[in-house]
Amino acid sequence: MAGARPSPACLQGGVGVNVTQRMGSLAAVMLAVAIAACLAVLPGCSKSAEDTIRESLTRQLDVFKADDKKDLLKDLVKPAKSALDQLGVDADEFGVAYLKGFDYELGGITVDEDAGTAKLVVTVSIKSMNDILNSFTTSYQEWATAQDSAPSNDELMKKGGELLMDEVEAAKPKKVDVTLAYKKGDDGTWVASDGLADEVAKVLVG
């Protein structure tokens, strides 16, 4: 006799979907924070403010576009590695899949030399973790409700990891506008406004 079919409510709100969402979000946030941190302080030089900011941002952001991200991801996803391990997801593979298609476009830079301030908008193409998790939840619920008996926690976690990676790999980058504001320090460096890194990270994960 087949086991009783588990209730959709039990599976849809169970450990697999909730834990997978939290762990996937953590890994994505780690990457977004790293990108945001690269925008926080820009070294000064003898060139014009516009050229200094543009060249610094280009150098910082091009790292995330590189084909070989192995060394980069080794440090960026390290905080989320143990969490992803529980899902059977390789942290480096997650990072590569999430950043696939990453791109950016620098807008015009407005500089107030007297006030020592600068502002610009950067259009970033990056996968939306919110969209990924929404699609993951749907896929997970469809799989869970099709089971004839309640899977174990290990089975839920493993399947959650598989479905999460499927959604990350299938997701397409979306364009988001990030407004950056800087103030020039006494040493010539351009420092981001307070809270900018956190705000940028939130927008990127969006």
Secondary structure, DSSP 8 states (H G I E B T S, - for coil): -------HHHHHTSHHHHHHHHHHHHHHHHHHHHHHHHTTEE---SS-HHHHHHHHHHHHHHGGG-S--HHHHHHHSHHHHHHHHTTT--HHHHHHHHHTT-EEEEEEEEEETTTTEEEEEEEEEE--HHHHHHHHHHHHHHHHHT-SS---HHHHHHHHHHHHHHHHHH---EEEEEEEEEEE-TTS-EEE-TTHHHHHHHHHH-
